[in-house]
């Protein structure tokens, strides 16, 4: 009898209440996200006429997303600080002490709010998502509270901005704040604390390509209490059989699937319904309260792989970058993957549709809107958001120098290195966050190292000029960064799913 009771307890839903890697639906039609302690509600996808007051009306298709029923409370935020091993500053400690545990936490900066959401594999809502959940989510609690949005506040466009800002949006350093009880909207300084501004997080799922097998980092965090990492495989078309060995003796199941596996390296064999097979290497590591990063790379000598953006990545081996005019000593660069071409208009348009972000607008320059043209009129924040959405980031200055100076780009077939300029991840000055470094090159063959010049320039992160594009990179290994090292990192760099 005792054994039967223990067996029933072990198979009951309550036994797995701390083991929900994906949101679990309860009998109220709500979703419980255990690791963050939040109850989530789904907002169904639909077309929506987005009408912010300072930009023109536009029709958006917003995909389904999950939003927490209430803003983040002081208890939930304190739990996050403990899980992330973050020792808050004195000002933040005093601020937390002024709230009761169940009270909605107010007065955090945008950076602190976004770091919380990203730690749990979530994000702040866009302004369009806020409007939609205000209108459709009548059950959401604490609707009188103003909340942070991830969008910038766009001011009315003066005529003199059109020459320097081809997207025709006035440059703004303010962040959108929306009120849940009505569509009240204002722009506030993201670095300051406001007594009436809270935040809540949303969870989105990527929309995979219809032709590729995808290995995606989960949008949902893994609890610290669970030791084995979880492997999530999404594929469209589905029903791809997955094996742990090339002899097909150890099947894992058919995609899509979610499995717990011990940390380690796996060589998985995918057999599609049309009998086409593909072998990929996956490295799983234990994380710090979030899902492990899945490292995707080929097992053969070919360095090119297809990813979910209709483009190709090329592997750059590890090595040292020689001294130049900016770096006075050798610097080691770990192996990484880089886009073969800069992001195109077609690739960015697909991303904008998935995320409800606005498309780039280049004024009257119609030739820049061709689908295969490298995207222009993108600010640094928008470029990094694109890369983060796919679990990547912008290249650092050292990584770009490694591509150009230490390799032969002609042999690697890396495109666009002599066309225009590209955003880099680095700050222009370590003591200033005003300007981001951009890559500038003269119009000459980059594979001729003796004639190559590598001057440096800088632009304000919010500017979107006609000759300024970007490409993405990702690390070769799983490279999880320790949470405590994120405390002093800039907001745009503390993307918790990928380094």
The 8 nearest C-alpha neighbors of each residue, nearest first, counted from 0:
[[1, 3, 2, 4, 5, 6, 7, 8],
 [0, 2, 4, 3, 5, 6, 7, 8],
 [1, 3, 5, 0, 4, 6, 7, 8],
 [2, 4, 6, 0, 1, 5, 7, 8],
 [5, 3, 7, 1, 6, 2, 8, 0],
 [6, 4, 8, 2, 3, 7, 9, 1],
 [7, 5, 3, 9, 4, 8, 2, 10],
 [8, 6, 4, 10, 9, 5, 11, 3],
 [7, 9, 5, 11, 6, 10, 4, 14],
 [8, 10, 6, 7, 11, 14, 5, 15],
 [11, 9, 7, 8, 6, 12, 14, 15],
 [10, 12, 8, 13, 14, 9, 7, 15],
 [13, 11, 14, 15, 10, 16, 9, 8],
 [12, 14, 16, 15, 11, 8, 10, 17],
 [15, 13, 12, 11, 9, 16, 8, 10],
 [16, 14, 18, 13, 17, 12, 19, 11],
 [15, 17, 13, 18, 14, 19, 12, 33],
 [18, 16, 15, 33, 19, 34, 222, 224],
 [17, 19, 15, 16, 20, 225, 222, 33],
 [20, 18, 21, 17, 33, 22, 16, 23],
 [19, 21, 221, 18, 219, 220, 22, 222],
 [20, 22, 19, 219, 23, 32, 220, 218],
 [23, 21, 32, 31, 30, 19, 24, 20],
 [24, 22, 30, 31, 21, 25, 19, 32],
 [25, 23, 30, 29, 28, 31, 22, 26],
 [24, 26, 27, 29, 28, 30, 23, 31],
 [25, 27, 28, 24, 29, 30, 23, 31],
 [28, 26, 29, 25, 24, 30, 40, 31],
 [27, 29, 26, 25, 24, 30, 40, 41],
 [30, 28, 40, 27, 24, 25, 39, 31],
 [29, 31, 24, 39, 23, 22, 38, 40],
 [32, 30, 38, 23, 22, 33, 39, 37],
 [31, 33, 22, 37, 34, 35, 36, 38],
 [34, 32, 36, 35, 17, 31, 19, 37],
 [33, 35, 222, 36, 32, 220, 221, 17],
 [34, 36, 37, 33, 32, 119, 75, 79],
 [37, 35, 33, 34, 32, 38, 75, 31],
 [38, 36, 35, 32, 67, 39, 31, 33],
 [37, 39, 31, 67, 30, 68, 32, 29],
 [38, 40, 67, 30, 66, 68, 65, 31],
 [41, 39, 29, 66, 65, 30, 67, 68],
 [40, 42, 65, 64, 43, 66, 39, 63],
 [41, 43, 64, 63, 65, 44, 132, 40],
 [44, 42, 63, 41, 45, 64, 62, 61],
 [43, 45, 63, 62, 61, 42, 46, 60],
 [46, 44, 61, 60, 47, 43, 62, 63],
 [45, 47, 60, 59, 61, 58, 48, 44],
 [46, 48, 59, 58, 49, 60, 45, 61],
 [49, 47, 58, 57, 59, 50, 56, 46],
 [48, 50, 57, 47, 56, 58, 127, 51],
 [51, 49, 56, 52, 48, 57, 55, 54],
 [52, 50, 53, 54, 49, 56, 55, 126],
 [51, 53, 54, 50, 55, 184, 56, 155],
 [52, 54, 155, 51, 154, 153, 55, 156],
 [55, 53, 52, 51, 56, 153, 155, 50],
 [56, 54, 57, 53, 50, 51, 52, 49],
 [57, 55, 50, 49, 54, 48, 58, 51],
 [56, 58, 49, 48, 59, 55, 50, 47],
 [57, 59, 48, 47, 49, 46, 60, 56],
 [60, 58, 47, 46, 61, 48, 355, 57],
 [59, 61, 46, 45, 47, 62, 355, 352],
 [62, 60, 44, 355, 45, 59, 46, 63],
 [63, 61, 44, 64, 60, 353, 45, 43],
 [64, 62, 44, 43, 42, 61, 41, 65],
 [63, 65, 203, 42, 202, 41, 62, 66],
 [66, 64, 41, 202, 40, 201, 39, 42],
 [65, 67, 201, 39, 40, 200, 68, 41],
 [66, 68, 39, 69, 38, 37, 40, 200],
 [69, 67, 139, 39, 38, 140, 40, 66],
 [68, 70, 140, 67, 139, 141, 71, 199],
 [71, 69, 199, 198, 103, 72, 197, 67],
 [70, 72, 199, 103, 104, 75, 198, 69],
 [73, 71, 103, 104, 75, 102, 74, 101],
 [72, 74, 100, 104, 76, 75, 102, 77],
 [75, 73, 100, 77, 72, 76, 78, 101],
 [76, 74, 78, 72, 77, 73, 71, 79],
 [75, 77, 79, 73, 78, 74, 72, 80],
 [78, 76, 80, 74, 79, 75, 73, 81],
 [79, 77, 75, 81, 76, 80, 74, 82],
 [78, 80, 76, 82, 81, 77, 83, 75],
 [81, 79, 85, 77, 83, 78, 82, 84],
 [80, 82, 78, 84, 79, 83, 77, 85],
 [83, 81, 79, 84, 80, 78, 288, 223],
 [82, 84, 80, 482, 85, 81, 79, 483],
 [85, 83, 81, 82, 483, 80, 86, 482],
 [86, 84, 80, 83, 483, 87, 81, 486],
 [85, 87, 84, 88, 80, 483, 81, 486],
 [88, 86, 85, 91, 92, 89, 80, 90],
 [87, 89, 91, 90, 92, 86, 93, 85],
 [88, 90, 92, 91, 93, 87, 94, 86],
 [89, 91, 93, 88, 92, 94, 87, 95],
 [90, 92, 94, 88, 93, 89, 87, 95],
 [93, 91, 89, 95, 94, 90, 87, 88],
 [94, 92, 96, 90, 91, 95, 89, 97],
 [93, 95, 91, 92, 96, 97, 90, 98],
 [96, 94, 92, 97, 93, 98, 91, 73],
 [95, 97, 93, 94, 98, 92, 99, 91],
 [96, 98, 95, 94, 93, 99, 92, 73],
 [99, 97, 96, 95, 102, 73, 100, 104],
 [98, 100, 102, 101, 73, 97, 96, 74],
 [101, 99, 74, 73, 102, 98, 72, 75],
 [102, 100, 99, 72, 74, 73, 103, 98],
 [103, 101, 99, 72, 100, 104, 98, 73],
 [104, 102, 72, 70, 71, 73, 105, 101],
 [103, 105, 72, 73, 197, 71, 102, 106],
 [106, 104, 197, 196, 194, 107, 195, 103],
 [105, 107, 192, 193, 194, 196, 197, 108],
 [108, 106, 192, 105, 111, 112, 109, 197],
 [107, 109, 111, 192, 110, 190, 191, 189],
 [108, 110, 189, 112, 111, 113, 107, 190],
 [111, 109, 113, 108, 490, 112, 114, 189],
 [112, 110, 114, 108, 109, 113, 107, 115],
 [113, 111, 109, 115, 110, 114, 107, 108],
 [112, 114, 116, 110, 115, 111, 109, 117],
 [113, 115, 111, 117, 112, 116, 110, 118],
 [116, 114, 118, 112, 113, 117, 111, 119],
 [117, 115, 121, 122, 113, 118, 119, 114],
 [116, 118, 120, 121, 114, 119, 495, 115],
 [117, 119, 115, 495, 116, 120, 114, 289],
 [120, 118, 220, 117, 116, 121, 289, 219],
 [119, 121, 117, 219, 218, 220, 118, 116],
 [122, 120, 116, 202, 117, 119, 201, 200],
 [123, 121, 116, 200, 201, 117, 124, 202],
 [122, 124, 200, 149, 148, 201, 113, 125],
 [125, 123, 148, 128, 201, 149, 129, 122],
 [124, 126, 128, 149, 127, 148, 150, 129],
 [125, 127, 129, 128, 148, 150, 130, 124],
 [126, 128, 130, 129, 125, 49, 131, 355],
 [129, 127, 131, 125, 126, 130, 124, 132],
 [128, 130, 126, 132, 127, 131, 133, 124],
 [131, 129, 133, 127, 128, 132, 134, 126],
 [130, 132, 128, 134, 129, 133, 135, 127],
 [131, 133, 136, 135, 129, 134, 130, 128],
 [132, 134, 130, 131, 136, 135, 179, 129],
 [133, 135, 131, 132, 136, 130, 137, 129],
 [136, 134, 132, 133, 137, 131, 42, 130],
 [137, 135, 132, 138, 133, 139, 134, 42],
 [136, 138, 139, 135, 133, 134, 132, 140],
 [139, 137, 136, 140, 68, 135, 40, 142],
 [138, 140, 68, 137, 136, 69, 142, 141],
 [141, 139, 69, 142, 68, 138, 70, 137],
 [142, 140, 143, 144, 69, 139, 70, 179],
 [141, 143, 179, 180, 144, 140, 139, 178],
 [144, 142, 180, 141, 179, 178, 145, 181],
 [145, 143, 142, 178, 141, 179, 146, 195],
 [144, 146, 178, 196, 177, 197, 195, 176],
 [147, 145, 198, 197, 196, 176, 177, 178],
 [146, 148, 176, 198, 175, 197, 149, 177],
 [147, 149, 175, 150, 125, 124, 176, 126],
 [148, 150, 125, 123, 124, 147, 151, 175],
 [151, 149, 148, 175, 125, 174, 126, 152],
 [150, 152, 174, 175, 173, 153, 149, 171],
 [151, 153, 175, 174, 186, 173, 171, 154],
 [154, 152, 151, 53, 171, 169, 168, 155],
 [153, 155, 169, 53, 156, 152, 171, 168],
 [156, 154, 53, 157, 153, 169, 54, 168],
 [155, 157, 169, 168, 154, 158, 167, 160],
 [158, 156, 159, 160, 155, 169, 161, 167],
 [157, 159, 160, 161, 156, 162, 167, 169],
 [158, 160, 157, 161, 162, 163, 156, 164],
 [161, 159, 164, 158, 162, 163, 157, 169],
 [162, 160, 164, 167, 159, 165, 163, 158],
 [161, 163, 160, 164, 165, 159, 158, 167],
 [164, 162, 160, 161, 165, 464, 159, 462],
 [163, 165, 161, 167, 160, 166, 162, 463],
 [166, 164, 361, 167, 362, 161, 163, 162],
 [165, 167, 360, 361, 164, 168, 362, 376],
 [168, 166, 165, 161, 164, 169, 156, 160],
 [169, 167, 166, 156, 170, 153, 164, 154],
 [168, 170, 156, 154, 153, 171, 160, 167],
 [169, 171, 461, 168, 462, 172, 153, 154],
 [172, 170, 173, 153, 169, 152, 151, 154],
 [171, 173, 174, 170, 188, 151, 152, 461],
 [174, 172, 188, 187, 186, 152, 171, 151],
 [173, 175, 151, 152, 186, 187, 189, 150],
 [174, 176, 186, 152, 148, 151, 150, 185],
 [177, 175, 147, 185, 146, 148, 184, 186],
 [178, 176, 184, 145, 146, 183, 179, 175],
 [177, 179, 145, 183, 180, 181, 144, 182],
 [180, 178, 142, 181, 143, 133, 144, 145],
 [179, 181, 142, 143, 178, 182, 133, 144],
 [182, 180, 179, 183, 178, 133, 143, 177],
 [181, 183, 178, 184, 177, 179, 180, 130],
 [182, 184, 178, 181, 177, 185, 179, 180],
 [185, 183, 177, 176, 182, 178, 175, 186],
 [184, 186, 176, 175, 187, 177, 183, 152],
 [185, 187, 175, 174, 173, 152, 176, 188],
 [188, 186, 173, 174, 189, 185, 175, 176],
 [187, 189, 173, 190, 191, 174, 172, 186],
 [190, 188, 109, 191, 174, 108, 187, 173],
 [191, 189, 108, 188, 109, 192, 110, 187],
 [192, 190, 108, 189, 188, 193, 107, 109],
 [193, 191, 106, 108, 107, 194, 190, 189],
 [192, 194, 106, 196, 195, 191, 105, 107],
 [193, 195, 106, 105, 196, 192, 197, 107],
 [194, 196, 193, 105, 145, 144, 197, 106],
 [197, 195, 145, 146, 105, 193, 194, 106],
 [198, 196, 105, 146, 104, 145, 147, 106],
 [199, 197, 146, 147, 70, 71, 112, 200],
 [198, 200, 70, 71, 67, 123, 69, 201],
 [201, 199, 123, 122, 116, 66, 121, 67],
 [200, 202, 66, 65, 122, 121, 124, 123],
 [203, 201, 121, 65, 64, 66, 122, 218],
 [202, 204, 64, 205, 201, 65, 218, 63],
 [203, 205, 206, 218, 202, 64, 63, 217],
 [206, 204, 207, 203, 353, 388, 389, 218],
 [205, 207, 204, 353, 208, 62, 209, 307],
 [208, 206, 205, 209, 307, 213, 235, 234],
 [207, 209, 210, 307, 211, 206, 235, 308],
 [208, 210, 235, 211, 207, 236, 234, 212],
 [209, 211, 208, 235, 212, 236, 234, 207],
 [212, 210, 208, 213, 209, 235, 234, 307],
 [213, 211, 234, 235, 214, 210, 233, 236],
 [214, 212, 234, 233, 211, 215, 232, 307],
 [213, 215, 232, 233, 212, 216, 293, 231],
 [214, 216, 213, 217, 232, 233, 231, 293],
 [217, 215, 292, 293, 218, 214, 290, 231],
 [218, 216, 219, 215, 290, 231, 220, 120],
 [217, 219, 120, 216, 204, 121, 220, 202],
 [220, 218, 120, 217, 21, 20, 119, 221],
 [221, 219, 289, 119, 290, 120, 222, 288],
 [220, 222, 289, 290, 288, 20, 223, 219],
 [223, 221, 288, 34, 224, 225, 220, 289],
 [222, 224, 288, 225, 287, 221, 226, 82],
 [223, 225, 222, 226, 17, 288, 18, 221],
 [226, 224, 223, 222, 227, 18, 221, 228],
 [225, 227, 224, 228, 285, 223, 222, 261],
 [228, 226, 261, 225, 260, 259, 229, 262],
 [229, 227, 285, 259, 260, 262, 291, 284],
 [228, 230, 259, 258, 260, 231, 227, 257],
 [231, 229, 258, 257, 259, 232, 228, 260],
 [230, 232, 257, 256, 229, 258, 233, 217],
 [233, 231, 214, 256, 255, 254, 257, 230],
 [234, 232, 255, 213, 214, 254, 231, 215],
 [235, 233, 212, 237, 213, 236, 255, 254],
 [236, 234, 237, 209, 210, 212, 211, 233],
 [235, 237, 234, 209, 238, 210, 239, 212],
 [236, 238, 235, 234, 254, 239, 255, 253],
 [239, 237, 253, 254, 240, 272, 236, 271],
 [238, 240, 271, 253, 254, 270, 237, 269],
 [239, 241, 253, 270, 269, 252, 238, 271],
 [242, 240, 269, 251, 252, 268, 250, 253],
 [243, 241, 250, 268, 244, 251, 247, 249],
 [242, 244, 267, 249, 250, 266, 268, 251],
 [245, 243, 246, 242, 247, 249, 267, 268],
 [244, 246, 247, 268, 243, 242, 267, 248],
 [247, 245, 244, 248, 249, 242, 243, 268],
 [248, 246, 245, 244, 242, 249, 250, 243],
 [247, 249, 246, 250, 244, 242, 243, 245],
 [248, 250, 243, 242, 247, 244, 251, 246],
 [251, 249, 242, 252, 241, 243, 248, 247],
 [252, 250, 241, 242, 249, 243, 253, 240],
 [253, 251, 250, 241, 240, 254, 256, 242],
 [252, 254, 240, 238, 239, 241, 255, 256],
 [255, 253, 256, 238, 239, 237, 234, 233],
 [254, 256, 233, 232, 234, 253, 237, 257],
 [257, 255, 254, 232, 231, 253, 258, 233],
 [258, 256, 231, 230, 232, 229, 259, 255],
 [257, 259, 230, 229, 260, 256, 231, 251],
 [260, 258, 229, 228, 230, 227, 261, 257],
 [261, 259, 228, 229, 227, 258, 262, 230],
 [262, 260, 227, 263, 228, 259, 283, 284],
 [261, 263, 284, 283, 228, 260, 285, 227],
 [264, 262, 283, 282, 261, 284, 265, 260],
 [263, 265, 282, 281, 283, 266, 280, 262],
 [266, 264, 281, 280, 267, 282, 263, 243],
 [267, 265, 280, 279, 281, 243, 278, 268],
 [266, 268, 243, 279, 278, 242, 265, 280],
 [267, 269, 278, 242, 241, 277, 245, 244],
 [270, 268, 241, 277, 276, 240, 278, 239],
 [271, 269, 276, 240, 239, 274, 275, 268],
 [270, 272, 239, 274, 275, 273, 276, 269],
 [273, 271, 274, 239, 270, 238, 275, 240],
 [272, 274, 271, 275, 270, 276, 239, 238],
 [275, 273, 271, 272, 270, 276, 239, 269],
 [276, 274, 271, 273, 270, 277, 272, 269],
 [277, 275, 270, 269, 271, 274, 268, 278],
 [276, 278, 269, 268, 279, 270, 275, 267],
 [277, 279, 268, 267, 269, 266, 276, 280],
 [280, 278, 267, 297, 266, 298, 296, 281],
 [279, 281, 266, 265, 296, 295, 298, 267],
 [282, 280, 265, 294, 295, 264, 293, 266],
 [281, 283, 264, 294, 263, 293, 265, 284],
 [284, 282, 262, 263, 293, 291, 264, 281],
 [285, 283, 262, 291, 286, 228, 263, 282],
 [284, 286, 228, 291, 262, 227, 283, 226],
 [287, 285, 291, 289, 288, 284, 290, 479],
 [286, 288, 289, 223, 83, 285, 482, 481],
 [289, 287, 223, 222, 221, 286, 220, 82],
 [290, 288, 220, 221, 287, 286, 119, 291],
 [289, 291, 221, 220, 286, 292, 217, 228],
 [292, 290, 286, 284, 285, 283, 293, 228],
 [291, 293, 477, 216, 294, 290, 496, 497],
 [292, 294, 216, 282, 281, 283, 295, 291],
 [295, 293, 281, 477, 282, 476, 292, 296],
 [294, 296, 281, 280, 293, 279, 297, 214],
 [295, 297, 280, 279, 294, 298, 304, 281],
 [298, 296, 279, 299, 280, 304, 302, 301],
 [297, 299, 280, 279, 296, 300, 278, 266],
 [298, 300, 301, 297, 302, 296, 278, 279],
 [301, 299, 302, 298, 297, 303, 296, 314],
 [302, 300, 299, 303, 297, 304, 298, 314],
 [301, 303, 314, 313, 300, 304, 297, 312],
 [304, 302, 313, 312, 301, 311, 305, 314],
 [305, 303, 312, 311, 306, 302, 297, 296],
 [306, 304, 311, 310, 312, 303, 307, 309],
 [307, 305, 308, 310, 304, 309, 311, 213],
 [306, 308, 208, 309, 207, 213, 305, 211],
 [307, 309, 310, 306, 346, 208, 305, 311],
 [310, 308, 307, 306, 311, 305, 346, 208],
 [309, 311, 308, 305, 306, 312, 338, 339],
 [312, 310, 305, 339, 304, 338, 303, 306],
 [311, 313, 338, 337, 339, 303, 304, 336],
 [314, 312, 303, 336, 337, 302, 339, 338],
 [313, 315, 336, 302, 335, 316, 337, 312],
 [316, 314, 335, 334, 336, 313, 317, 402],
 [317, 315, 334, 314, 318, 335, 333, 332],
 [316, 318, 334, 333, 332, 315, 319, 335],
 [319, 317, 332, 331, 316, 333, 320, 334],
 [318, 320, 331, 330, 332, 329, 321, 317],
 [321, 319, 330, 329, 401, 331, 322, 318],
 [320, 322, 329, 319, 323, 328, 330, 326],
 [323, 321, 328, 327, 326, 329, 320, 324],
 [324, 322, 326, 325, 327, 321, 328, 320],
 [323, 325, 326, 327, 322, 454, 453, 455],
 [326, 324, 323, 327, 322, 455, 454, 328],
 [327, 325, 322, 323, 328, 324, 329, 330],
 [326, 328, 322, 323, 325, 324, 329, 321],
 [329, 327, 322, 326, 330, 321, 323, 320],
 [328, 330, 321, 322, 320, 319, 331, 327],
 [329, 331, 320, 319, 328, 332, 321, 397],
 [330, 332, 319, 318, 320, 333, 329, 317],
 [333, 331, 318, 317, 319, 330, 334, 398],
 [334, 332, 317, 335, 331, 318, 316, 474],
 [333, 335, 317, 316, 475, 315, 474, 332],
 [336, 334, 474, 475, 315, 473, 314, 333],
 [335, 337, 314, 473, 313, 472, 312, 315],
 [338, 336, 472, 312, 313, 471, 339, 314],
 [339, 337, 312, 340, 471, 470, 311, 313],
 [338, 340, 413, 312, 311, 414, 313, 337],
 [341, 339, 414, 338, 413, 415, 342, 470],
 [342, 340, 470, 469, 373, 343, 338, 415],
 [341, 343, 470, 373, 374, 346, 469, 340],
 [344, 342, 373, 374, 346, 345, 372, 371],
 [343, 345, 374, 370, 347, 346, 372, 348],
 [346, 344, 370, 348, 343, 347, 349, 371],
 [347, 345, 343, 349, 348, 344, 342, 308],
 [346, 348, 350, 344, 349, 345, 351, 343],
 [347, 349, 351, 345, 350, 346, 344, 352],
 [350, 348, 352, 346, 347, 351, 345, 353],
 [349, 351, 347, 353, 348, 352, 354, 346],
 [352, 350, 356, 348, 354, 355, 353, 349],
 [351, 353, 349, 355, 350, 354, 348, 60],
 [354, 352, 350, 351, 355, 349, 62, 206],
 [353, 355, 351, 356, 352, 350, 61, 62],
 [356, 354, 352, 351, 61, 353, 59, 357],
 [355, 357, 351, 354, 358, 352, 125, 350],
 [358, 356, 351, 359, 355, 352, 59, 360],
 [357, 359, 351, 360, 348, 356, 347, 352],
 [360, 358, 376, 377, 361, 357, 166, 375],
 [361, 359, 166, 362, 358, 376, 165, 167],
 [362, 360, 165, 166, 364, 376, 363, 359],
 [361, 363, 165, 364, 360, 166, 167, 365],
 [362, 364, 365, 361, 165, 360, 366, 367],
 [365, 363, 366, 362, 361, 367, 368, 165],
 [364, 366, 367, 368, 363, 361, 369, 362],
 [367, 365, 364, 368, 369, 372, 363, 361],
 [366, 368, 365, 369, 364, 372, 361, 375],
 [367, 369, 365, 366, 370, 344, 372, 364],
 [368, 370, 372, 371, 367, 366, 344, 365],
 [371, 369, 345, 344, 372, 368, 343, 346],
 [372, 370, 369, 343, 344, 345, 373, 368],
 [373, 371, 369, 343, 370, 344, 374, 367],
 [374, 372, 343, 342, 344, 341, 371, 375],
 [373, 375, 344, 343, 468, 342, 372, 376],
 [376, 374, 468, 465, 377, 467, 466, 373],
 [375, 377, 463, 464, 465, 359, 361, 166],
 [378, 376, 463, 375, 381, 382, 359, 379],
 [377, 379, 463, 461, 381, 462, 380, 460],
 [378, 380, 460, 382, 381, 383, 461, 422],
 [381, 379, 383, 382, 378, 384, 460, 461],
 [380, 382, 384, 378, 379, 383, 377, 385],
 [383, 381, 379, 385, 380, 384, 378, 377],
 [382, 384, 386, 380, 385, 381, 387, 393],
 [385, 383, 387, 381, 382, 386, 380, 388],
 [386, 384, 382, 388, 383, 387, 381, 389],
 [385, 387, 391, 392, 383, 388, 389, 384],
 [388, 386, 390, 384, 391, 389, 385, 392],
 [387, 389, 385, 386, 390, 384, 391, 205],
 [390, 388, 387, 386, 391, 385, 307, 205],
 [389, 391, 387, 388, 497, 386, 496, 392],
 [392, 390, 386, 473, 387, 389, 472, 471],
 [391, 393, 386, 471, 472, 387, 383, 473],
 [392, 394, 471, 424, 423, 472, 383, 395],
 [395, 393, 423, 472, 424, 398, 471, 399],
 [394, 396, 424, 398, 397, 423, 425, 399],
 [395, 397, 399, 398, 400, 423, 394, 425],
 [398, 396, 400, 395, 399, 401, 332, 320],
 [399, 397, 401, 395, 400, 396, 394, 402],
 [400, 398, 402, 396, 401, 397, 394, 403],
 [399, 401, 397, 403, 402, 398, 404, 396],
 [402, 400, 398, 405, 399, 404, 403, 320],
 [403, 401, 399, 400, 406, 404, 405, 398],
 [404, 402, 400, 401, 406, 405, 399, 408],
 [403, 405, 400, 401, 406, 402, 448, 407],
 [406, 404, 401, 403, 402, 320, 407, 400],
 [407, 405, 402, 404, 403, 408, 401, 411],
 [406, 408, 409, 410, 446, 411, 403, 405],
 [409, 407, 411, 413, 410, 446, 412, 406],
 [410, 408, 412, 407, 411, 446, 413, 445],
 [409, 411, 412, 408, 407, 413, 406, 446],
 [410, 412, 408, 409, 413, 407, 313, 406],
 [413, 411, 409, 410, 408, 414, 339, 407],
 [412, 414, 339, 408, 411, 340, 409, 415],
 [415, 413, 340, 416, 339, 412, 341, 408],
 [414, 416, 418, 417, 340, 341, 413, 419],
 [415, 417, 418, 414, 445, 413, 440, 419],
 [418, 416, 415, 442, 440, 419, 443, 445],
 [419, 417, 415, 416, 420, 442, 440, 466],
 [418, 420, 466, 467, 417, 421, 439, 440],
 [419, 421, 467, 439, 438, 466, 468, 437],
 [422, 420, 469, 468, 438, 467, 437, 423],
 [421, 423, 437, 469, 438, 379, 468, 436],
 [424, 422, 437, 395, 394, 425, 436, 393],
 [423, 425, 395, 393, 394, 426, 422, 435],
 [426, 424, 423, 395, 436, 435, 427, 396],
 [425, 427, 435, 428, 436, 429, 432, 434],
 [428, 426, 436, 435, 434, 425, 457, 429],
 [429, 427, 431, 426, 430, 432, 434, 435],
 [428, 430, 431, 426, 427, 432, 425, 433],
 [431, 429, 428, 432, 426, 427, 433, 434],
 [432, 430, 428, 433, 429, 426, 427, 434],
 [433, 431, 434, 426, 430, 428, 435, 429],
 [432, 434, 431, 459, 435, 460, 427, 426],
 [435, 433, 459, 458, 427, 432, 457, 460],
 [436, 434, 426, 427, 457, 458, 460, 459],
 [435, 437, 457, 427, 423, 426, 425, 456],
 [438, 436, 422, 457, 423, 421, 456, 439],
 [437, 439, 421, 420, 455, 422, 423, 436],
 [438, 440, 420, 454, 455, 437, 456, 453],
 [441, 439, 453, 417, 442, 452, 454, 438],
 [440, 442, 443, 452, 417, 439, 451, 453],
 [441, 443, 417, 440, 444, 418, 445, 419],
 [442, 444, 441, 445, 417, 451, 450, 440],
 [445, 443, 446, 447, 442, 417, 451, 450],
 [446, 444, 447, 451, 443, 448, 417, 403],
 [445, 447, 407, 444, 448, 408, 409, 403],
 [448, 446, 445, 449, 450, 444, 451, 443],
 [449, 447, 451, 450, 446, 445, 404, 403],
 [450, 448, 447, 451, 452, 446, 445, 404],
 [451, 449, 448, 447, 452, 443, 445, 444],
 [452, 450, 448, 449, 445, 447, 453, 443],
 [453, 451, 454, 450, 440, 441, 448, 449],
 [452, 454, 440, 455, 451, 439, 438, 441],
 [455, 453, 439, 452, 440, 456, 438, 441],
 [456, 454, 439, 438, 453, 437, 457, 436],
 [455, 457, 437, 436, 439, 438, 454, 458],
 [458, 456, 436, 437, 435, 434, 427, 459],
 [457, 459, 434, 435, 460, 436, 437, 462],
 [458, 460, 434, 461, 462, 435, 433, 457],
 [461, 459, 379, 462, 378, 435, 434, 458],
 [462, 460, 378, 459, 170, 379, 463, 380],
 [463, 461, 378, 459, 460, 464, 164, 170],
 [462, 464, 376, 378, 377, 164, 461, 465],
 [465, 463, 376, 467, 466, 462, 164, 165],
 [464, 466, 376, 375, 467, 463, 165, 361],
 [467, 465, 419, 464, 420, 375, 468, 376],
 [466, 468, 420, 421, 464, 375, 465, 419],
 [469, 467, 421, 375, 374, 420, 422, 466],
 [470, 468, 421, 422, 341, 342, 382, 471],
 [469, 471, 341, 342, 338, 393, 340, 472],
 [472, 470, 393, 392, 386, 338, 337, 391],
 [473, 471, 337, 336, 392, 394, 391, 393],
 [474, 472, 391, 336, 335, 392, 475, 337],
 [473, 475, 335, 476, 336, 334, 472, 477],
 [474, 476, 335, 334, 336, 473, 477, 294],
 [477, 475, 478, 474, 294, 282, 334, 335],
 [476, 478, 292, 294, 479, 293, 282, 475],
 [479, 477, 476, 480, 498, 474, 497, 292],
 [480, 478, 477, 498, 481, 497, 286, 292],
 [481, 479, 498, 478, 482, 484, 485, 495],
 [480, 482, 483, 484, 479, 485, 287, 83],
 [483, 481, 484, 485, 83, 480, 84, 287],
 [482, 484, 485, 85, 481, 486, 84, 83],
 [485, 483, 482, 486, 481, 487, 488, 480],
 [484, 486, 488, 482, 483, 487, 493, 481],
 [485, 487, 484, 488, 483, 85, 482, 86],
 [486, 488, 485, 489, 484, 483, 490, 493],
 [487, 489, 485, 486, 493, 492, 490, 484],
 [490, 488, 492, 491, 487, 493, 485, 110],
 [491, 489, 492, 110, 493, 488, 114, 113],
 [490, 492, 489, 493, 494, 383, 380, 384],
 [491, 493, 490, 489, 494, 488, 498, 424],
 [494, 492, 490, 495, 491, 485, 488, 489],
 [495, 493, 492, 496, 497, 117, 498, 387],
 [494, 496, 118, 117, 497, 493, 498, 120],
 [495, 497, 494, 292, 120, 390, 498, 216],
 [496, 498, 495, 390, 494, 391, 292, 479],
 [497, 480, 479, 494, 478, 495, 496, 474]]
